[in-house]
């Protein structure tokens, strides 16, 4: 039976220095910002015309259960 040989390389031996990793992260962030800026520059600007916006916006319906109404009435909150 052969004895295993100890491994001398470790995972963290392959990592860059913190300064190099920070610089790499800065480059990636700046590239993402440039891509977003390029997309925003080529898109149509939003319309400023009144006709392009809906006039009637539907309001959400709020329902109050009987138990909540009873509790509110008992506390004199009156949710009618």
N, CA, C and O atoms as a GROMACS GRO file, in nm:
protein
  320
    1UNK      N    1   0.083  -0.117   0.000
    1UNK     CA    2   0.000   0.000   0.000
    1UNK      C    3   0.089   0.124   0.000
    1UNK      O    4   0.177   0.139   0.084
    2UNK      N    5   0.063   0.212  -0.094
    2UNK     CA    6   0.146   0.333  -0.109
    2UNK      C    7   0.095   0.444  -0.017
    2UNK      O    8  -0.026   0.458   0.003
    3UNK      N    9   0.185   0.518   0.036
    3UNK     CA   10   0.146   0.631   0.122
    3UNK      C   11   0.123   0.753   0.034
    3UNK      O   12   0.200   0.778  -0.058
    4UNK      N   13   0.019   0.828   0.062
    4UNK     CA   14  -0.007   0.946  -0.022
    4UNK      C   15   0.099   1.054   0.001
    4UNK      O   16   0.147   1.074   0.112
    5UNK      N   17   0.133   1.120  -0.106
    5UNK     CA   18   0.232   1.228  -0.095
    5UNK      C   19   0.159   1.357  -0.057
    5UNK      O   20   0.051   1.384  -0.109
    6UNK      N   21   0.218   1.435   0.032
    6UNK     CA   22   0.150   1.560   0.071
    6UNK      C   23   0.150   1.660  -0.043
    6UNK      O   24   0.246   1.670  -0.119
    7UNK      N   25   0.041   1.732  -0.054
    7UNK     CA   26   0.029   1.832  -0.160
    7UNK      C   27   0.086   1.964  -0.108
    7UNK      O   28   0.056   2.006   0.004
    8UNK      N   29   0.166   2.025  -0.189
    8UNK     CA   30   0.229   2.150  -0.145
    8UNK      C   31   0.154   2.273  -0.195
    8UNK      O   32   0.164   2.380  -0.134
    9UNK      N   33   0.079   2.262  -0.303
    9UNK     CA   34   0.007   2.379  -0.353
    9UNK      C   35  -0.128   2.390  -0.283
    9UNK      O   36  -0.194   2.290  -0.254
   10UNK      N   37  -0.168   2.510  -0.256
   10UNK     CA   38  -0.295   2.535  -0.191
   10UNK      C   39  -0.378   2.627  -0.281
   10UNK      O   40  -0.326   2.692  -0.372
   11UNK      N   41  -0.504   2.632  -0.254
   11UNK     CA   42  -0.594   2.712  -0.336
   11UNK      C   43  -0.555   2.859  -0.331
   11UNK      O   44  -0.553   2.927  -0.434
   12UNK      N   45  -0.524   2.907  -0.213
   12UNK     CA   46  -0.494   3.050  -0.201
   12UNK      C   47  -0.358   3.087  -0.258
   12UNK      O   48  -0.326   3.206  -0.266
   13UNK      N   49  -0.277   2.991  -0.298
   13UNK     CA   50  -0.151   3.023  -0.362
   13UNK      C   51  -0.173   3.082  -0.501
   13UNK      O   52  -0.088   3.156  -0.551
   14UNK      N   53  -0.286   3.052  -0.563
   14UNK     CA   54  -0.312   3.097  -0.698
   14UNK      C   55  -0.380   3.234  -0.702
   14UNK      O   56  -0.392   3.293  -0.809
   15UNK      N   57  -0.426   3.284  -0.588
   15UNK     CA   58  -0.496   3.412  -0.587
   15UNK      C   59  -0.400   3.527  -0.610
   15UNK      O   60  -0.282   3.520  -0.579
   16UNK      N   61  -0.455   3.633  -0.666
   16UNK     CA   62  -0.376   3.755  -0.686
   16UNK      C   63  -0.364   3.829  -0.554
   16UNK      O   64  -0.423   3.792  -0.453
   17UNK      N   65  -0.287   3.934  -0.559
   17UNK     CA   66  -0.275   4.017  -0.440
   17UNK      C   67  -0.404   4.097  -0.423
   17UNK      O   68  -0.477   4.117  -0.520
   18UNK      N   69  -0.434   4.143  -0.302
   18UNK     CA   70  -0.555   4.223  -0.283
   18UNK      C   71  -0.559   4.348  -0.372
   18UNK      O   72  -0.666   4.387  -0.419
   19UNK      N   73  -0.445   4.409  -0.394
   19UNK     CA   74  -0.442   4.528  -0.481
   19UNK      C   75  -0.479   4.492  -0.625
   19UNK      O   76  -0.552   4.567  -0.691
   20UNK      N   77  -0.429   4.378  -0.674
   20UNK     CA   78  -0.463   4.336  -0.810
   20UNK      C   79  -0.612   4.301  -0.821
   20UNK      O   80  -0.676   4.335  -0.920
   21UNK      N   81  -0.666   4.233  -0.720
   21UNK     CA   82  -0.809   4.198  -0.723
   21UNK      C   83  -0.895   4.325  -0.717
   21UNK      O   84  -0.997   4.333  -0.785
   22UNK      N   85  -0.854   4.425  -0.637
   22UNK     CA   86  -0.928   4.551  -0.629
   22UNK      C   87  -0.926   4.622  -0.764
   22UNK      O   88  -1.029   4.672  -0.809
   23UNK      N   89  -0.810   4.625  -0.830
   23UNK     CA   90  -0.800   4.688  -0.961
   23UNK      C   91  -0.886   4.616  -1.064
   23UNK      O   92  -0.950   4.680  -1.148
   24UNK      N   93  -0.888   4.482  -1.060
   24UNK     CA   94  -0.972   4.405  -1.150
   24UNK      C   95  -1.120   4.438  -1.128
   24UNK      O   96  -1.196   4.453  -1.223
   25UNK      N   97  -1.160   4.448  -1.002
   25UNK     CA   98  -1.300   4.480  -0.970
   25UNK      C   99  -1.335   4.620  -1.021
   25UNK      O  100  -1.445   4.640  -1.072
   26UNK      N  101  -1.244   4.714  -1.008
   26UNK     CA  102  -1.270   4.849  -1.058
   26UNK      C  103  -1.288   4.850  -1.210
   26UNK      O  104  -1.374   4.921  -1.262
   27UNK      N  105  -1.209   4.771  -1.280
   27UNK     CA  106  -1.221   4.764  -1.426
   27UNK      C  107  -1.356   4.704  -1.464
   27UNK      O  108  -1.422   4.753  -1.556
   28UNK      N  109  -1.396   4.600  -1.395
   28UNK     CA  110  -1.525   4.536  -1.426
   28UNK      C  111  -1.639   4.634  -1.401
   28UNK      O  112  -1.730   4.644  -1.484
   29UNK      N  113  -1.637   4.705  -1.289
   29UNK     CA  114  -1.743   4.800  -1.257
   29UNK      C  115  -1.747   4.912  -1.360
   29UNK      O  116  -1.855   4.952  -1.404
   30UNK      N  117  -1.633   4.962  -1.399
   30UNK     CA  118  -1.631   5.071  -1.498
   30UNK      C  119  -1.684   5.022  -1.633
   30UNK      O  120  -1.752   5.096  -1.703
   31UNK      N  121  -1.652   4.898  -1.671
   31UNK     CA  122  -1.705   4.842  -1.796
   31UNK      C  123  -1.856   4.828  -1.790
   31UNK      O  124  -1.924   4.855  -1.888
   32UNK      N  125  -1.909   4.785  -1.675
   32UNK     CA  126  -2.054   4.773  -1.661
   32UNK      C  127  -2.120   4.910  -1.672
   32UNK      O  128  -2.225   4.924  -1.736
   33UNK      N  129  -2.060   5.010  -1.611
   33UNK     CA  130  -2.115   5.146  -1.619
   33UNK      C  131  -2.112   5.196  -1.763
   33UNK      O  132  -2.208   5.260  -1.808
   34UNK      N  133  -2.005   5.167  -1.836
   34UNK     CA  134  -1.996   5.209  -1.975
   34UNK      C  135  -2.103   5.141  -2.060
   34UNK      O  136  -2.164   5.204  -2.147
   35UNK      N  137  -2.126   5.012  -2.036
   35UNK     CA  138  -2.228   4.940  -2.112
   35UNK      C  139  -2.366   4.999  -2.085
   35UNK      O  140  -2.444   5.019  -2.178
   36UNK      N  141  -2.397   5.028  -1.956
   36UNK     CA  142  -2.526   5.087  -1.921
   36UNK      C  143  -2.541   5.225  -1.986
   36UNK      O  144  -2.648   5.258  -2.036
   37UNK      N  145  -2.435   5.303  -1.984
   37UNK     CA  146  -2.441   5.437  -2.043
   37UNK      C  147  -2.462   5.428  -2.194
   37UNK      O  148  -2.537   5.507  -2.251
   38UNK      N  149  -2.396   5.332  -2.258
   38UNK     CA  150  -2.412   5.316  -2.403
   38UNK      C  151  -2.554   5.274  -2.437
   38UNK      O  152  -2.612   5.325  -2.534
   39UNK      N  153  -2.612   5.183  -2.358
   39UNK     CA  154  -2.751   5.144  -2.381
   39UNK      C  155  -2.847   5.261  -2.362
   39UNK      O  156  -2.938   5.282  -2.442
   40UNK      N  157  -2.825   5.339  -2.256
   40UNK     CA  158  -2.912   5.454  -2.229
   40UNK      C  159  -2.900   5.559  -2.338
   40UNK      O  160  -2.998   5.626  -2.370
   41UNK      N  161  -2.781   5.575  -2.394
   41UNK     CA  162  -2.760   5.676  -2.498
   41UNK      C  163  -2.827   5.638  -2.629
   41UNK      O  164  -2.864   5.726  -2.707
   42UNK      N  165  -2.844   5.509  -2.655
   42UNK     CA  166  -2.903   5.467  -2.782
   42UNK      C  167  -3.052   5.443  -2.773
   42UNK      O  168  -3.116   5.418  -2.876
   43UNK      N  169  -3.110   5.449  -2.654
   43UNK     CA  170  -3.255   5.428  -2.641
   43UNK      C  171  -3.330   5.556  -2.673
   43UNK      O  172  -3.275   5.666  -2.669
   44UNK      N  173  -3.459   5.538  -2.706
   44UNK     CA  174  -3.546   5.653  -2.729
   44UNK      C  175  -3.568   5.726  -2.598
   44UNK      O  176  -3.585   5.661  -2.495
   45UNK      N  177  -3.567   5.858  -2.599
   45UNK     CA  178  -3.598   5.929  -2.475
   45UNK      C  179  -3.746   5.915  -2.442
   45UNK      O  180  -3.827   5.893  -2.532
   46UNK      N  181  -3.782   5.926  -2.316
   46UNK     CA  182  -3.924   5.915  -2.280
   46UNK      C  183  -4.003   6.032  -2.338
   46UNK      O  184  -3.950   6.142  -2.355
   47UNK      N  185  -4.126   6.007  -2.367
   47UNK     CA  186  -4.212   6.109  -2.426
   47UNK      C  187  -4.252   6.213  -2.322
   47UNK      O  188  -4.272   6.181  -2.205
   48UNK      N  189  -4.263   6.336  -2.366
   48UNK     CA  190  -4.309   6.443  -2.279
   48UNK      C  191  -4.450   6.488  -2.316
   48UNK      O  192  -4.502   6.583  -2.259
   49UNK      N  193  -4.510   6.420  -2.412
   49UNK     CA  194  -4.644   6.458  -2.458
   49UNK      C  195  -4.750   6.411  -2.362
   49UNK      O  196  -4.742   6.299  -2.309
   50UNK      N  197  -4.847   6.494  -2.338
   50UNK     CA  198  -4.956   6.462  -2.247
   50UNK      C  199  -5.038   6.343  -2.297
   50UNK      O  200  -5.087   6.264  -2.217
   51UNK      N  201  -5.054   6.331  -2.427
   51UNK     CA  202  -5.136   6.226  -2.486
   51UNK      C  203  -5.078   6.086  -2.464
   51UNK      O  204  -5.151   5.987  -2.472
   52UNK      N  205  -4.951   6.078  -2.438
   52UNK     CA  206  -4.885   5.948  -2.424
   52UNK      C  207  -4.902   5.885  -2.286
   52UNK      O  208  -4.859   5.771  -2.264
   53UNK      N  209  -4.963   5.957  -2.194
   53UNK     CA  210  -4.981   5.904  -2.058
   53UNK      C  211  -5.128   5.877  -2.033
   53UNK      O  212  -5.213   5.956  -2.076
   54UNK      N  213  -5.161   5.768  -1.966
   54UNK     CA  214  -5.303   5.738  -1.940
   54UNK      C  215  -5.363   5.841  -1.844
   54UNK      O  216  -5.299   5.885  -1.749
   55UNK      N  217  -5.487   5.878  -1.873
   55UNK     CA  218  -5.553   5.976  -1.788
   55UNK      C  219  -5.624   5.910  -1.671
   55UNK      O  220  -5.622   5.963  -1.559
   56UNK      N  221  -5.684   5.797  -1.695
   56UNK     CA  222  -5.757   5.728  -1.590
   56UNK      C  223  -5.676   5.610  -1.541
   56UNK      O  224  -5.658   5.511  -1.612
   57UNK      N  225  -5.627   5.621  -1.422
   57UNK     CA  226  -5.553   5.511  -1.361
   57UNK      C  227  -5.646   5.442  -1.263
   57UNK      O  228  -5.701   5.504  -1.173
   58UNK      N  229  -5.662   5.313  -1.283
   58UNK     CA  230  -5.754   5.237  -1.198
   58UNK      C  231  -5.702   5.233  -1.054
   58UNK      O  232  -5.584   5.208  -1.029
   59UNK      N  233  -5.791   5.259  -0.964
   59UNK     CA  234  -5.756   5.254  -0.822
   59UNK      C  235  -5.772   5.111  -0.772
   59UNK      O  236  -5.862   5.038  -0.816
   60UNK      N  237  -5.684   5.072  -0.682
   60UNK     CA  238  -5.695   4.937  -0.626
   60UNK      C  239  -5.812   4.931  -0.530
   60UNK      O  240  -5.840   5.028  -0.459
   61UNK      N  241  -5.877   4.820  -0.528
   61UNK     CA  242  -5.991   4.799  -0.439
   61UNK      C  243  -5.938   4.744  -0.306
   61UNK      O  244  -5.863   4.647  -0.303
   62UNK      N  245  -5.979   4.807  -0.198
   62UNK     CA  246  -5.938   4.762  -0.066
   62UNK      C  247  -6.057   4.694  -0.001
   62UNK      O  248  -6.164   4.754   0.012
   63UNK      N  249  -6.039   4.571   0.038
   63UNK     CA  250  -6.149   4.499   0.103
   63UNK      C  251  -6.118   4.484   0.252
   63UNK      O  252  -6.005   4.457   0.292
   64UNK      N  253  -6.222   4.503   0.330
   64UNK     CA  254  -6.209   4.490   0.475
   64UNK      C  255  -6.296   4.373   0.518
   64UNK      O  256  -6.417   4.371   0.492
   65UNK      N  257  -6.236   4.276   0.584
   65UNK     CA  258  -6.312   4.159   0.626
   65UNK      C  259  -6.406   4.197   0.741
   65UNK      O  260  -6.390   4.300   0.806
   66UNK      N  261  -6.503   4.111   0.762
   66UNK     CA  262  -6.599   4.137   0.870
   66UNK      C  263  -6.530   4.140   1.006
   66UNK      O  264  -6.564   4.221   1.091
   67UNK      N  265  -6.433   4.052   1.026
   67UNK     CA  266  -6.363   4.048   1.154
   67UNK      C  267  -6.283   4.177   1.175
   67UNK      O  268  -6.281   4.230   1.286
   68UNK      N  269  -6.218   4.228   1.070
   68UNK     CA  270  -6.142   4.352   1.082
   68UNK      C  271  -6.236   4.470   1.108
   68UNK      O  272  -6.202   4.559   1.187
   69UNK      N  273  -6.353   4.471   1.042
   69UNK     CA  274  -6.450   4.578   1.065
   69UNK      C  275  -6.502   4.575   1.208
   69UNK      O  276  -6.516   4.679   1.272
   70UNK      N  277  -6.531   4.454   1.258
   70UNK     CA  278  -6.580   4.442   1.396
   70UNK      C  279  -6.475   4.491   1.495
   70UNK      O  280  -6.507   4.562   1.590
   71UNK      N  281  -6.350   4.454   1.473
   71UNK     CA  282  -6.242   4.496   1.560
   71UNK      C  283  -6.222   4.648   1.554
   71UNK      O  284  -6.202   4.713   1.657
   72UNK      N  285  -6.228   4.705   1.433
   72UNK     CA  286  -6.213   4.850   1.418
   72UNK      C  287  -6.328   4.924   1.484
   72UNK      O  288  -6.307   5.028   1.547
   73UNK      N  289  -6.451   4.871   1.471
   73UNK     CA  290  -6.565   4.935   1.536
   73UNK      C  291  -6.554   4.927   1.688
   73UNK      O  292  -6.591   5.021   1.758
   74UNK      N  293  -6.502   4.817   1.738
   74UNK     CA  294  -6.484   4.804   1.882
   74UNK      C  295  -6.381   4.903   1.934
   74UNK      O  296  -6.390   4.950   2.048
   75UNK      N  297  -6.282   4.936   1.849
   75UNK     CA  298  -6.180   5.035   1.887
   75UNK      C  299  -6.220   5.177   1.846
   75UNK      O  300  -6.143   5.271   1.864
   76UNK      N  301  -6.342   5.190   1.792
   76UNK     CA  302  -6.396   5.320   1.747
   76UNK      C  303  -6.312   5.379   1.635
   76UNK      O  304  -6.289   5.500   1.631
   77UNK      N  305  -6.265   5.294   1.542
   77UNK     CA  306  -6.189   5.342   1.426
   77UNK      C  307  -6.280   5.368   1.305
   77UNK      O  308  -6.245   5.448   1.219
   78UNK      N  309  -6.395   5.301   1.298
   78UNK     CA  310  -6.498   5.319   1.196
   78UNK      C  311  -6.444   5.312   1.054
   78UNK      O  312  -6.414   5.415   0.993
   79UNK      N  313  -6.432   5.193   1.002
   79UNK     CA  314  -6.383   5.169   0.866
   79UNK      C  315  -6.496   5.159   0.765
   79UNK      O  316  -6.496   5.068   0.682
   80UNK      N  317  -6.590   5.247   0.769
   80UNK     CA  318  -6.704   5.243   0.675
   80UNK      C  319  -6.668   5.295   0.540
   80UNK      O  320  -6.752   5.299   0.451
   0.00000   0.00000   0.00000
